[in-house]
C-alpha cells in the first residue's frame, strides 16, 4: 500500500520523494499539498483502500506519507476489528 500511495502522490503532485522531501516531510509546508490536493488524496485513499475518512480525518490531519500510511493502517485495523 505504501509504495502504491507513494507512486500515486509523485505522479499526481509532480514531485519525487528524495533526500529533501522524505516520507516524514510535512507536505503542506514543503508546498506539495494544498487543501484541494489533500481532498483529492483523501478521496483516492477512500476509493483505493476502502477506508472511510469522514469527520475523523478533519481533526487528525495527516501531512506526511508516513503519517498517512499510519492513519490508513490504523483505520483498516479498526474496520477489521468491528466486523
mmCIF file of the N, C-alpha and C atoms, coordinates in Angstrom:
data_MODEL
# 
_entry.id   MODEL 
# 
loop_
_atom_site.group_PDB 
_atom_site.id 
_atom_site.type_symbol 
_atom_site.label_atom_id 
_atom_site.label_alt_id 
_atom_site.label_comp_id 
_atom_site.label_asym_id 
_atom_site.label_entity_id 
_atom_site.label_seq_id 
_atom_site.pdbx_PDB_ins_code 
_atom_site.Cartn_x 
_atom_site.Cartn_y 
_atom_site.Cartn_z 
_atom_site.occupancy 
_atom_site.B_iso_or_equiv 
_atom_site.pdbx_formal_charge 
_atom_site.auth_seq_id 
_atom_site.auth_comp_id 
_atom_site.auth_asym_id 
_atom_site.auth_atom_id 
_atom_site.pdbx_PDB_model_num 
ATOM 1   N N  . UNK A 1 1  ? 0.826   -1.187 0.000   1.00 0.00 ? 1  UNK A N  1 
ATOM 2   C CA . UNK A 1 1  ? 0.000   0.000  0.000   1.00 0.00 ? 1  UNK A CA 1 
ATOM 3   C C  . UNK A 1 1  ? 0.872   1.254  0.000   1.00 0.00 ? 1  UNK A C  1 
ATOM 4   N N  . UNK A 1 2  ? 1.924   1.234  0.785   1.00 0.00 ? 2  UNK A N  1 
ATOM 5   C CA . UNK A 1 2  ? 2.782   2.409  0.895   1.00 0.00 ? 2  UNK A CA 1 
ATOM 6   C C  . UNK A 1 2  ? 3.414   2.775  -0.453  1.00 0.00 ? 2  UNK A C  1 
ATOM 7   N N  . UNK A 1 3  ? 3.916   1.764  -1.171  1.00 0.00 ? 3  UNK A N  1 
ATOM 8   C CA . UNK A 1 3  ? 4.569   2.042  -2.452  1.00 0.00 ? 3  UNK A CA 1 
ATOM 9   C C  . UNK A 1 3  ? 3.570   2.568  -3.481  1.00 0.00 ? 3  UNK A C  1 
ATOM 10  N N  . UNK A 1 4  ? 2.360   1.998  -3.513  1.00 0.00 ? 4  UNK A N  1 
ATOM 11  C CA . UNK A 1 4  ? 1.349   2.470  -4.455  1.00 0.00 ? 4  UNK A CA 1 
ATOM 12  C C  . UNK A 1 4  ? 0.970   3.910  -4.130  1.00 0.00 ? 4  UNK A C  1 
ATOM 13  N N  . UNK A 1 5  ? 0.792   4.199  -2.867  1.00 0.00 ? 5  UNK A N  1 
ATOM 14  C CA . UNK A 1 5  ? 0.416   5.544  -2.447  1.00 0.00 ? 5  UNK A CA 1 
ATOM 15  C C  . UNK A 1 5  ? 1.534   6.537  -2.760  1.00 0.00 ? 5  UNK A C  1 
ATOM 16  N N  . UNK A 1 6  ? 2.751   6.129  -2.531  1.00 0.00 ? 6  UNK A N  1 
ATOM 17  C CA . UNK A 1 6  ? 3.913   6.974  -2.837  1.00 0.00 ? 6  UNK A CA 1 
ATOM 18  C C  . UNK A 1 6  ? 3.955   7.293  -4.331  1.00 0.00 ? 6  UNK A C  1 
ATOM 19  N N  . UNK A 1 7  ? 3.773   6.270  -5.168  1.00 0.00 ? 7  UNK A N  1 
ATOM 20  C CA . UNK A 1 7  ? 3.770   6.459  -6.616  1.00 0.00 ? 7  UNK A CA 1 
ATOM 21  C C  . UNK A 1 7  ? 2.622   7.365  -7.045  1.00 0.00 ? 7  UNK A C  1 
ATOM 22  N N  . UNK A 1 8  ? 1.442   7.140  -6.464  1.00 0.00 ? 8  UNK A N  1 
ATOM 23  C CA . UNK A 1 8  ? 0.281   7.975  -6.790  1.00 0.00 ? 8  UNK A CA 1 
ATOM 24  C C  . UNK A 1 8  ? 0.560   9.444  -6.470  1.00 0.00 ? 8  UNK A C  1 
ATOM 25  N N  . UNK A 1 9  ? 1.121   9.690  -5.294  1.00 0.00 ? 9  UNK A N  1 
ATOM 26  C CA . UNK A 1 9  ? 1.402   11.058 -4.875  1.00 0.00 ? 9  UNK A CA 1 
ATOM 27  C C  . UNK A 1 9  ? 2.441   11.706 -5.785  1.00 0.00 ? 9  UNK A C  1 
ATOM 28  N N  . UNK A 1 10 ? 3.492   10.973 -6.131  1.00 0.00 ? 10 UNK A N  1 
ATOM 29  C CA . UNK A 1 10 ? 4.532   11.531 -7.005  1.00 0.00 ? 10 UNK A CA 1 
ATOM 30  C C  . UNK A 1 10 ? 3.958   11.885 -8.377  1.00 0.00 ? 10 UNK A C  1 
ATOM 31  N N  . UNK A 1 11 ? 3.119   11.009 -8.911  1.00 0.00 ? 11 UNK A N  1 
ATOM 32  C CA . UNK A 1 11 ? 2.530   11.269 -10.227 1.00 0.00 ? 11 UNK A CA 1 
ATOM 33  C C  . UNK A 1 11 ? 1.483   12.377 -10.172 1.00 0.00 ? 11 UNK A C  1 
ATOM 34  N N  . UNK A 1 12 ? 0.647   12.350 -9.166  1.00 0.00 ? 12 UNK A N  1 
ATOM 35  C CA . UNK A 1 12 ? -0.456  13.313 -9.056  1.00 0.00 ? 12 UNK A CA 1 
ATOM 36  C C  . UNK A 1 12 ? 0.047   14.725 -8.749  1.00 0.00 ? 12 UNK A C  1 
ATOM 37  N N  . UNK A 1 13 ? 1.049   14.819 -7.874  1.00 0.00 ? 13 UNK A N  1 
ATOM 38  C CA . UNK A 1 13 ? 1.506   16.134 -7.410  1.00 0.00 ? 13 UNK A CA 1 
ATOM 39  C C  . UNK A 1 13 ? 2.848   16.538 -8.021  1.00 0.00 ? 13 UNK A C  1 
ATOM 40  N N  . UNK A 1 14 ? 3.344   15.741 -8.959  1.00 0.00 ? 14 UNK A N  1 
ATOM 41  C CA . UNK A 1 14 ? 4.540   16.050 -9.746  1.00 0.00 ? 14 UNK A CA 1 
ATOM 42  C C  . UNK A 1 14 ? 5.765   16.426 -8.900  1.00 0.00 ? 14 UNK A C  1 
ATOM 43  N N  . UNK A 1 15 ? 6.177   15.495 -8.064  1.00 0.00 ? 15 UNK A N  1 
ATOM 44  C CA . UNK A 1 15 ? 7.406   15.650 -7.288  1.00 0.00 ? 15 UNK A CA 1 
ATOM 45  C C  . UNK A 1 15 ? 7.961   14.256 -7.053  1.00 0.00 ? 15 UNK A C  1 
ATOM 46  N N  . UNK A 1 16 ? 9.137   14.169 -6.466  1.00 0.00 ? 16 UNK A N  1 
ATOM 47  C CA . UNK A 1 16 ? 9.724   12.882 -6.116  1.00 0.00 ? 16 UNK A CA 1 
ATOM 48  C C  . UNK A 1 16 ? 10.171  12.905 -4.667  1.00 0.00 ? 16 UNK A C  1 
ATOM 49  N N  . UNK A 1 17 ? 9.902   11.803 -3.979  1.00 0.00 ? 17 UNK A N  1 
ATOM 50  C CA . UNK A 1 17 ? 10.460  11.638 -2.650  1.00 0.00 ? 17 UNK A CA 1 
ATOM 51  C C  . UNK A 1 17 ? 11.958  11.420 -2.827  1.00 0.00 ? 17 UNK A C  1 
ATOM 52  N N  . UNK A 1 18 ? 12.764  12.164 -2.088  1.00 0.00 ? 18 UNK A N  1 
ATOM 53  C CA . UNK A 1 18 ? 14.213  12.061 -2.162  1.00 0.00 ? 18 UNK A CA 1 
ATOM 54  C C  . UNK A 1 18 ? 14.799  12.517 -0.839  1.00 0.00 ? 18 UNK A C  1 
ATOM 55  N N  . UNK A 1 19 ? 16.035  12.967 -0.833  1.00 0.00 ? 19 UNK A N  1 
ATOM 56  C CA . UNK A 1 19 ? 16.657  13.385 0.424   1.00 0.00 ? 19 UNK A CA 1 
ATOM 57  C C  . UNK A 1 19 ? 16.086  14.703 0.952   1.00 0.00 ? 19 UNK A C  1 
ATOM 58  N N  . UNK A 1 20 ? 15.514  15.525 0.074   1.00 0.00 ? 20 UNK A N  1 
ATOM 59  C CA . UNK A 1 20 ? 14.903  16.785 0.515   1.00 0.00 ? 20 UNK A CA 1 
ATOM 60  C C  . UNK A 1 20 ? 13.451  16.603 0.936   1.00 0.00 ? 20 UNK A C  1 
ATOM 61  N N  . UNK A 1 21 ? 12.719  15.792 0.202   1.00 0.00 ? 21 UNK A N  1 
ATOM 62  C CA . UNK A 1 21 ? 11.317  15.513 0.526   1.00 0.00 ? 21 UNK A CA 1 
ATOM 63  C C  . UNK A 1 21 ? 11.235  14.028 0.862   1.00 0.00 ? 21 UNK A C  1 
ATOM 64  N N  . UNK A 1 22 ? 11.221  13.754 2.167   1.00 0.00 ? 22 UNK A N  1 
ATOM 65  C CA . UNK A 1 22 ? 11.231  12.369 2.639   1.00 0.00 ? 22 UNK A CA 1 
ATOM 66  C C  . UNK A 1 22 ? 9.812   11.928 2.984   1.00 0.00 ? 22 UNK A C  1 
ATOM 67  N N  . UNK A 1 23 ? 9.704   10.693 3.414   1.00 0.00 ? 23 UNK A N  1 
ATOM 68  C CA . UNK A 1 23 ? 8.402   10.156 3.808   1.00 0.00 ? 23 UNK A CA 1 
ATOM 69  C C  . UNK A 1 23 ? 7.865   10.844 5.056   1.00 0.00 ? 23 UNK A C  1 
ATOM 70  N N  . UNK A 1 24 ? 8.706   11.545 5.787   1.00 0.00 ? 24 UNK A N  1 
ATOM 71  C CA . UNK A 1 24 ? 8.289   12.246 7.006   1.00 0.00 ? 24 UNK A CA 1 
ATOM 72  C C  . UNK A 1 24 ? 8.112   13.745 6.814   1.00 0.00 ? 24 UNK A C  1 
ATOM 73  N N  . UNK A 1 25 ? 8.345   14.239 5.612   1.00 0.00 ? 25 UNK A N  1 
ATOM 74  C CA . UNK A 1 25 ? 8.223   15.668 5.330   1.00 0.00 ? 25 UNK A CA 1 
ATOM 75  C C  . UNK A 1 25 ? 6.770   16.119 5.412   1.00 0.00 ? 25 UNK A C  1 
ATOM 76  N N  . UNK A 1 26 ? 6.536   17.258 6.047   1.00 0.00 ? 26 UNK A N  1 
ATOM 77  C CA . UNK A 1 26 ? 5.214   17.884 6.056   1.00 0.00 ? 26 UNK A CA 1 
ATOM 78  C C  . UNK A 1 26 ? 4.969   18.405 4.642   1.00 0.00 ? 26 UNK A C  1 
ATOM 79  N N  . UNK A 1 27 ? 4.066   17.756 3.923   1.00 0.00 ? 27 UNK A N  1 
ATOM 80  C CA . UNK A 1 27 ? 3.857   18.074 2.510   1.00 0.00 ? 27 UNK A CA 1 
ATOM 81  C C  . UNK A 1 27 ? 3.157   19.409 2.292   1.00 0.00 ? 27 UNK A C  1 
ATOM 82  N N  . UNK A 1 28 ? 2.486   19.924 3.310   1.00 0.00 ? 28 UNK A N  1 
ATOM 83  C CA . UNK A 1 28 ? 1.908   21.266 3.214   1.00 0.00 ? 28 UNK A CA 1 
ATOM 84  C C  . UNK A 1 28 ? 3.018   22.304 3.305   1.00 0.00 ? 28 UNK A C  1 
ATOM 85  N N  . UNK A 1 29 ? 3.884   22.152 4.296   1.00 0.00 ? 29 UNK A N  1 
ATOM 86  C CA . UNK A 1 29 ? 4.979   23.107 4.476   1.00 0.00 ? 29 UNK A CA 1 
ATOM 87  C C  . UNK A 1 29 ? 5.957   23.086 3.310   1.00 0.00 ? 29 UNK A C  1 
ATOM 88  N N  . UNK A 1 30 ? 6.109   21.915 2.675   1.00 0.00 ? 30 UNK A N  1 
ATOM 89  C CA . UNK A 1 30 ? 7.016   21.792 1.528   1.00 0.00 ? 30 UNK A CA 1 
ATOM 90  C C  . UNK A 1 30 ? 6.393   22.346 0.246   1.00 0.00 ? 30 UNK A C  1 
ATOM 91  N N  . UNK A 1 31 ? 5.115   22.726 0.307   1.00 0.00 ? 31 UNK A N  1 
ATOM 92  C CA . UNK A 1 31 ? 4.447   23.280 -0.869  1.00 0.00 ? 31 UNK A CA 1 
ATOM 93  C C  . UNK A 1 31 ? 3.954   22.237 -1.857  1.00 0.00 ? 31 UNK A C  1 
ATOM 94  N N  . UNK A 1 32 ? 3.935   20.971 -1.456  1.00 0.00 ? 32 UNK A N  1 
ATOM 95  C CA . UNK A 1 32 ? 3.473   19.891 -2.318  1.00 0.00 ? 32 UNK A CA 1 
ATOM 96  C C  . UNK A 1 32 ? 1.945   19.828 -2.316  1.00 0.00 ? 32 UNK A C  1 
ATOM 97  N N  . UNK A 1 33 ? 1.361   19.893 -1.136  1.00 0.00 ? 33 UNK A N  1 
ATOM 98  C CA . UNK A 1 33 ? -0.088  19.785 -0.978  1.00 0.00 ? 33 UNK A CA 1 
ATOM 99  C C  . UNK A 1 33 ? -0.708  21.119 -0.606  1.00 0.00 ? 33 UNK A C  1 
ATOM 100 N N  . UNK A 1 34 ? -1.907  21.339 -1.126  1.00 0.00 ? 34 UNK A N  1 
ATOM 101 C CA . UNK A 1 34 ? -2.769  22.409 -0.650  1.00 0.00 ? 34 UNK A CA 1 
ATOM 102 C C  . UNK A 1 34 ? -4.087  21.734 -0.280  1.00 0.00 ? 34 UNK A C  1 
ATOM 103 N N  . UNK A 1 35 ? -5.086  22.504 0.105   1.00 0.00 ? 35 UNK A N  1 
ATOM 104 C CA . UNK A 1 35 ? -6.335  21.892 0.567   1.00 0.00 ? 35 UNK A CA 1 
ATOM 105 C C  . UNK A 1 35 ? -7.022  21.077 -0.521  1.00 0.00 ? 35 UNK A C  1 
ATOM 106 N N  . UNK A 1 36 ? -6.963  21.529 -1.756  1.00 0.00 ? 36 UNK A N  1 
ATOM 107 C CA . UNK A 1 36 ? -7.594  20.784 -2.850  1.00 0.00 ? 36 UNK A CA 1 
ATOM 108 C C  . UNK A 1 36 ? -6.847  19.470 -3.109  1.00 0.00 ? 36 UNK A C  1 
ATOM 109 N N  . UNK A 1 37 ? -5.536  19.525 -3.085  1.00 0.00 ? 37 UNK A N  1 
ATOM 110 C CA . UNK A 1 37 ? -4.732  18.318 -3.267  1.00 0.00 ? 37 UNK A CA 1 
ATOM 111 C C  . UNK A 1 37 ? -4.963  17.318 -2.155  1.00 0.00 ? 37 UNK A C  1 
ATOM 112 N N  . UNK A 1 38 ? -5.114  17.825 -0.935  1.00 0.00 ? 38 UNK A N  1 
ATOM 113 C CA . UNK A 1 38 ? -5.358  16.964 0.216   1.00 0.00 ? 38 UNK A CA 1 
ATOM 114 C C  . UNK A 1 38 ? -6.691  16.235 0.072   1.00 0.00 ? 38 UNK A C  1 
ATOM 115 N N  . UNK A 1 39 ? -7.717  16.965 -0.338  1.00 0.00 ? 39 UNK A N  1 
ATOM 116 C CA . UNK A 1 39 ? -9.030  16.348 -0.535  1.00 0.00 ? 39 UNK A CA 1 
ATOM 117 C C  . UNK A 1 39 ? -8.954  15.288 -1.636  1.00 0.00 ? 39 UNK A C  1 
ATOM 118 N N  . UNK A 1 40 ? -8.247  15.596 -2.706  1.00 0.00 ? 40 UNK A N  1 
ATOM 119 C CA . UNK A 1 40 ? -8.053  14.635 -3.787  1.00 0.00 ? 40 UNK A CA 1 
ATOM 120 C C  . UNK A 1 40 ? -7.341  13.384 -3.275  1.00 0.00 ? 40 UNK A C  1 
ATOM 121 N N  . UNK A 1 41 ? -6.329  13.562 -2.466  1.00 0.00 ? 41 UNK A N  1 
ATOM 122 C CA . UNK A 1 41 ? -5.585  12.441 -1.909  1.00 0.00 ? 41 UNK A CA 1 
ATOM 123 C C  . UNK A 1 41 ? -6.466  11.601 -0.979  1.00 0.00 ? 41 UNK A C  1 
ATOM 124 N N  . UNK A 1 42 ? -7.248  12.242 -0.130  1.00 0.00 ? 42 UNK A N  1 
ATOM 125 C CA . UNK A 1 42 ? -8.130  11.518 0.782   1.00 0.00 ? 42 UNK A CA 1 
ATOM 126 C C  . UNK A 1 42 ? -9.209  10.756 0.009   1.00 0.00 ? 42 UNK A C  1 
ATOM 127 N N  . UNK A 1 43 ? -9.704  11.337 -1.083  1.00 0.00 ? 43 UNK A N  1 
ATOM 128 C CA . UNK A 1 43 ? -10.679 10.647 -1.933  1.00 0.00 ? 43 UNK A CA 1 
ATOM 129 C C  . UNK A 1 43 ? -10.049 9.400  -2.540  1.00 0.00 ? 43 UNK A C  1 
ATOM 130 N N  . UNK A 1 44 ? -8.819  9.519  -3.003  1.00 0.00 ? 44 UNK A N  1 
ATOM 131 C CA . UNK A 1 44 ? -8.097  8.368  -3.558  1.00 0.00 ? 44 UNK A CA 1 
ATOM 132 C C  . UNK A 1 44 ? -7.973  7.271  -2.502  1.00 0.00 ? 44 UNK A C  1 
ATOM 133 N N  . UNK A 1 45 ? -7.624  7.640  -1.289  1.00 0.00 ? 45 UNK A N  1 
ATOM 134 C CA . UNK A 1 45 ? -7.456  6.667  -0.209  1.00 0.00 ? 45 UNK A CA 1 
ATOM 135 C C  . UNK A 1 45 ? -8.779  5.968  0.093   1.00 0.00 ? 45 UNK A C  1 
ATOM 136 N N  . UNK A 1 46 ? -9.851  6.731  0.154   1.00 0.00 ? 46 UNK A N  1 
ATOM 137 C CA . UNK A 1 46 ? -11.175 6.127  0.387   1.00 0.00 ? 46 UNK A CA 1 
ATOM 138 C C  . UNK A 1 46 ? -11.516 5.120  -0.702  1.00 0.00 ? 46 UNK A C  1 
ATOM 139 N N  . UNK A 1 47 ? -11.318 5.511  -1.945  1.00 0.00 ? 47 UNK A N  1 
ATOM 140 C CA . UNK A 1 47 ? -11.692 4.660  -3.074  1.00 0.00 ? 47 UNK A CA 1 
ATOM 141 C C  . UNK A 1 47 ? -10.743 3.469  -3.236  1.00 0.00 ? 47 UNK A C  1 
ATOM 142 N N  . UNK A 1 48 ? -9.468  3.687  -3.108  1.00 0.00 ? 48 UNK A N  1 
ATOM 143 C CA . UNK A 1 48 ? -8.472  2.639  -3.364  1.00 0.00 ? 48 UNK A CA 1 
ATOM 144 C C  . UNK A 1 48 ? -8.368  1.624  -2.229  1.00 0.00 ? 48 UNK A C  1 
ATOM 145 N N  . UNK A 1 49 ? -8.478  2.105  -0.985  1.00 0.00 ? 49 UNK A N  1 
ATOM 146 C CA . UNK A 1 49 ? -8.235  1.233  0.164   1.00 0.00 ? 49 UNK A CA 1 
ATOM 147 C C  . UNK A 1 49 ? -9.482  0.971  1.002   1.00 0.00 ? 49 UNK A C  1 
ATOM 148 N N  . UNK A 1 50 ? -10.618 1.542  0.604   1.00 0.00 ? 50 UNK A N  1 
ATOM 149 C CA . UNK A 1 50 ? -11.864 1.292  1.315   1.00 0.00 ? 50 UNK A CA 1 
ATOM 150 C C  . UNK A 1 50 ? -11.871 1.824  2.733   1.00 0.00 ? 50 UNK A C  1 
ATOM 151 N N  . UNK A 1 51 ? -11.126 2.873  2.965   1.00 0.00 ? 51 UNK A N  1 
ATOM 152 C CA . UNK A 1 51 ? -11.044 3.466  4.299   1.00 0.00 ? 51 UNK A CA 1 
ATOM 153 C C  . UNK A 1 51 ? -11.978 4.667  4.363   1.00 0.00 ? 51 UNK A C  1 
ATOM 154 N N  . UNK A 1 52 ? -13.075 4.547  5.125   1.00 0.00 ? 52 UNK A N  1 
ATOM 155 C CA . UNK A 1 52 ? -13.975 5.704  5.261   1.00 0.00 ? 52 UNK A CA 1 
ATOM 156 C C  . UNK A 1 52 ? -13.312 6.772  6.117   1.00 0.00 ? 52 UNK A C  1 
ATOM 157 N N  . UNK A 1 53 ? -13.216 7.985  5.593   1.00 0.00 ? 53 UNK A N  1 
ATOM 158 C CA . UNK A 1 53 ? -12.460 9.024  6.294   1.00 0.00 ? 53 UNK A CA 1 
ATOM 159 C C  . UNK A 1 53 ? -13.334 10.011 7.054   1.00 0.00 ? 53 UNK A C  1 
ATOM 160 N N  . UNK A 1 54 ? -14.550 10.248 6.646   1.00 0.00 ? 54 UNK A N  1 
ATOM 161 C CA . UNK A 1 54 ? -15.491 11.081 7.392   1.00 0.00 ? 54 UNK A CA 1 
ATOM 162 C C  . UNK A 1 54 ? -14.888 12.245 8.143   1.00 0.00 ? 54 UNK A C  1 
ATOM 163 N N  . UNK A 1 55 ? -15.478 12.576 9.283   1.00 0.00 ? 55 UNK A N  1 
ATOM 164 C CA . UNK A 1 55 ? -15.034 13.709 10.095  1.00 0.00 ? 55 UNK A CA 1 
ATOM 165 C C  . UNK A 1 55 ? -13.755 13.408 10.862  1.00 0.00 ? 55 UNK A C  1 
ATOM 166 N N  . UNK A 1 56 ? -13.453 12.148 11.069  1.00 0.00 ? 56 UNK A N  1 
ATOM 167 C CA . UNK A 1 56 ? -12.276 11.774 11.855  1.00 0.00 ? 56 UNK A CA 1 
ATOM 168 C C  . UNK A 1 56 ? -10.995 12.360 11.282  1.00 0.00 ? 56 UNK A C  1 
ATOM 169 N N  . UNK A 1 57 ? -10.863 12.348 9.974   1.00 0.00 ? 57 UNK A N  1 
ATOM 170 C CA . UNK A 1 57 ? -9.639  12.838 9.343   1.00 0.00 ? 57 UNK A CA 1 
ATOM 171 C C  . UNK A 1 57 ? -9.493  14.347 9.503   1.00 0.00 ? 57 UNK A C  1 
ATOM 172 N N  . UNK A 1 58 ? -10.598 15.049 9.613   1.00 0.00 ? 58 UNK A N  1 
ATOM 173 C CA . UNK A 1 58 ? -10.531 16.506 9.732   1.00 0.00 ? 58 UNK A CA 1 
ATOM 174 C C  . UNK A 1 58 ? -9.870  16.939 11.031  1.00 0.00 ? 58 UNK A C  1 
ATOM 175 N N  . UNK A 1 59 ? -10.054 16.169 12.083  1.00 0.00 ? 59 UNK A N  1 
ATOM 176 C CA . UNK A 1 59 ? -9.435  16.510 13.361  1.00 0.00 ? 59 UNK A CA 1 
ATOM 177 C C  . UNK A 1 59 ? -8.038  15.941 13.507  1.00 0.00 ? 59 UNK A C  1 
ATOM 178 N N  . UNK A 1 60 ? -7.638  15.071 12.595  1.00 0.00 ? 60 UNK A N  1 
ATOM 179 C CA . UNK A 1 60 ? -6.349  14.393 12.684  1.00 0.00 ? 60 UNK A CA 1 
ATOM 180 C C  . UNK A 1 60 ? -5.677  14.461 11.319  1.00 0.00 ? 60 UNK A C  1 
ATOM 181 N N  . UNK A 1 61 ? -5.214  15.633 10.940  1.00 0.00 ? 61 UNK A N  1 
ATOM 182 C CA . UNK A 1 61 ? -4.682  15.837 9.598   1.00 0.00 ? 61 UNK A CA 1 
ATOM 183 C C  . UNK A 1 61 ? -3.328  15.155 9.455   1.00 0.00 ? 61 UNK A C  1 
ATOM 184 N N  . UNK A 1 62 ? -3.281  14.190 8.550   1.00 0.00 ? 62 UNK A N  1 
ATOM 185 C CA . UNK A 1 62 ? -2.032  13.508 8.241   1.00 0.00 ? 62 UNK A CA 1 
ATOM 186 C C  . UNK A 1 62 ? -1.345  14.306 7.144   1.00 0.00 ? 62 UNK A C  1 
ATOM 187 N N  . UNK A 1 63 ? -0.128  14.745 7.387   1.00 0.00 ? 63 UNK A N  1 
ATOM 188 C CA . UNK A 1 63 ? 0.525   15.667 6.439   1.00 0.00 ? 63 UNK A CA 1 
ATOM 189 C C  . UNK A 1 63 ? 1.793   15.112 5.804   1.00 0.00 ? 63 UNK A C  1 
ATOM 190 N N  . UNK A 1 64 ? 2.188   13.901 6.168   1.00 0.00 ? 64 UNK A N  1 
ATOM 191 C CA . UNK A 1 64 ? 3.366   13.276 5.562   1.00 0.00 ? 64 UNK A CA 1 
ATOM 192 C C  . UNK A 1 64 ? 2.964   11.898 5.053   1.00 0.00 ? 64 UNK A C  1 
ATOM 193 N N  . UNK A 1 65 ? 3.767   11.341 4.164   1.00 0.00 ? 65 UNK A N  1 
ATOM 194 C CA . UNK A 1 65 ? 3.460   9.998  3.668   1.00 0.00 ? 65 UNK A CA 1 
ATOM 195 C C  . UNK A 1 65 ? 3.416   9.009  4.821   1.00 0.00 ? 65 UNK A C  1 
ATOM 196 N N  . UNK A 1 66 ? 4.391   9.070  5.709   1.00 0.00 ? 66 UNK A N  1 
ATOM 197 C CA . UNK A 1 66 ? 4.411   8.115  6.826   1.00 0.00 ? 66 UNK A CA 1 
ATOM 198 C C  . UNK A 1 66 ? 3.201   8.313  7.737   1.00 0.00 ? 66 UNK A C  1 
ATOM 199 N N  . UNK A 1 67 ? 2.769   9.543  7.945   1.00 0.00 ? 67 UNK A N  1 
ATOM 200 C CA . UNK A 1 67 ? 1.578   9.812  8.753   1.00 0.00 ? 67 UNK A CA 1 
ATOM 201 C C  . UNK A 1 67 ? 0.311   9.300  8.095   1.00 0.00 ? 67 UNK A C  1 
ATOM 202 N N  . UNK A 1 68 ? 0.219   9.465  6.792   1.00 0.00 ? 68 UNK A N  1 
ATOM 203 C CA . UNK A 1 68 ? -0.952  8.998  6.052   1.00 0.00 ? 68 UNK A CA 1 
ATOM 204 C C  . UNK A 1 68 ? -1.006  7.474  6.075   1.00 0.00 ? 68 UNK A C  1 
ATOM 205 N N  . UNK A 1 69 ? 0.131   6.825  5.859   1.00 0.00 ? 69 UNK A N  1 
ATOM 206 C CA . UNK A 1 69 ? 0.182   5.361  5.884   1.00 0.00 ? 69 UNK A CA 1 
ATOM 207 C C  . UNK A 1 69 ? -0.220  4.847  7.268   1.00 0.00 ? 69 UNK A C  1 
ATOM 208 N N  . UNK A 1 70 ? 0.288   5.472  8.324   1.00 0.00 ? 70 UNK A N  1 
ATOM 209 C CA . UNK A 1 70 ? -0.070  5.070  9.692   1.00 0.00 ? 70 UNK A CA 1 
ATOM 210 C C  . UNK A 1 70 ? -1.562  5.237  9.932   1.00 0.00 ? 70 UNK A C  1 
ATOM 211 N N  . UNK A 1 71 ? -2.129  6.337  9.446   1.00 0.00 ? 71 UNK A N  1 
ATOM 212 C CA . UNK A 1 71 ? -3.555  6.574  9.614   1.00 0.00 ? 71 UNK A CA 1 
ATOM 213 C C  . UNK A 1 71 ? -4.376  5.504  8.892   1.00 0.00 ? 71 UNK A C  1 
ATOM 214 N N  . UNK A 1 72 ? -4.014  5.198  7.644   1.00 0.00 ? 72 UNK A N  1 
ATOM 215 C CA . UNK A 1 72 ? -4.749  4.195  6.859   1.00 0.00 ? 72 UNK A CA 1 
ATOM 216 C C  . UNK A 1 72 ? -4.622  2.822  7.512   1.00 0.00 ? 72 UNK A C  1 
ATOM 217 N N  . UNK A 1 73 ? -3.428  2.457  7.961   1.00 0.00 ? 73 UNK A N  1 
ATOM 218 C CA . UNK A 1 73 ? -3.237  1.173  8.635   1.00 0.00 ? 73 UNK A CA 1 
ATOM 219 C C  . UNK A 1 73 ? -4.111  1.073  9.885   1.00 0.00 ? 73 UNK A C  1 
ATOM 220 N N  . UNK A 1 74 ? -4.141  2.131  10.684  1.00 0.00 ? 74 UNK A N  1 
ATOM 221 C CA . UNK A 1 74 ? -4.945  2.127  11.911  1.00 0.00 ? 74 UNK A CA 1 
ATOM 222 C C  . UNK A 1 74 ? -6.442  2.053  11.575  1.00 0.00 ? 74 UNK A C  1 
ATOM 223 N N  . UNK A 1 75 ? -6.865  2.776  10.554  1.00 0.00 ? 75 UNK A N  1 
ATOM 224 C CA . UNK A 1 75 ? -8.281  2.748  10.153  1.00 0.00 ? 75 UNK A CA 1 
ATOM 225 C C  . UNK A 1 75 ? -8.676  1.358  9.653   1.00 0.00 ? 75 UNK A C  1 
ATOM 226 N N  . UNK A 1 76 ? -7.782  0.707  8.926   1.00 0.00 ? 76 UNK A N  1 
ATOM 227 C CA . UNK A 1 76 ? -8.063  -0.654 8.439   1.00 0.00 ? 76 UNK A CA 1 
ATOM 228 C C  . UNK A 1 76 ? -8.162  -1.640 9.601   1.00 0.00 ? 76 UNK A C  1 
ATOM 229 N N  . UNK A 1 77 ? -7.305  -1.484 10.586  1.00 0.00 ? 77 UNK A N  1 
ATOM 230 C CA . UNK A 1 77 ? -7.361  -2.358 11.762  1.00 0.00 ? 77 UNK A CA 1 
ATOM 231 C C  . UNK A 1 77 ? -8.661  -2.170 12.537  1.00 0.00 ? 77 UNK A C  1 
ATOM 232 N N  . UNK A 1 78 ? -9.070  -0.914 12.698  1.00 0.00 ? 78 UNK A N  1 
ATOM 233 C CA . UNK A 1 78 ? -10.337 -0.637 13.390  1.00 0.00 ? 78 UNK A CA 1 
ATOM 234 C C  . UNK A 1 78 ? -11.509 -1.245 12.633  1.00 0.00 ? 78 UNK A C  1 
ATOM 235 N N  . UNK A 1 79 ? -11.491 -1.086 11.297  1.00 0.00 ? 79 UNK A N  1 
ATOM 236 C CA . UNK A 1 79 ? -12.578 -1.620 10.483  1.00 0.00 ? 79 UNK A CA 1 
ATOM 237 C C  . UNK A 1 79 ? -12.616 -3.144 10.552  1.00 0.00 ? 79 UNK A C  1 
ATOM 238 N N  . UNK A 1 80 ? -11.452 -3.777 10.557  1.00 0.00 ? 80 UNK A N  1 
ATOM 239 C CA . UNK A 1 80 ? -11.391 -5.235 10.636  1.00 0.00 ? 80 UNK A CA 1 
ATOM 240 C C  . UNK A 1 80 ? -11.864 -5.722 11.999  1.00 0.00 ? 80 UNK A C  1 
ATOM 241 N N  . UNK A 1 81 ? -11.564 -4.960 13.037  1.00 0.00 ? 81 UNK A N  1 
ATOM 242 C CA . UNK A 1 81 ? -11.967 -5.331 14.392  1.00 0.00 ? 81 UNK A CA 1 
ATOM 243 C C  . UNK A 1 81 ? -13.456 -5.184 14.643  1.00 0.00 ? 81 UNK A C  1 
ATOM 244 N N  . UNK A 1 82 ? -14.113 -4.328 13.875  1.00 0.00 ? 82 UNK A N  1 
ATOM 245 C CA . UNK A 1 82 ? -15.540 -4.078 14.083  1.00 0.00 ? 82 UNK A CA 1 
ATOM 246 C C  . UNK A 1 82 ? -16.416 -5.031 13.277  1.00 0.00 ? 82 UNK A C  1 
ATOM 247 N N  . UNK A 1 83 ? -15.800 -5.933 12.531  1.00 0.00 ? 83 UNK A N  1 
ATOM 248 C CA . UNK A 1 83 ? -16.580 -6.891 11.719  1.00 0.00 ? 83 UNK A CA 1 
ATOM 249 C C  . UNK A 1 83 ? -17.021 -8.064 12.521  1.00 0.00 ? 83 UNK A C  1 
# 
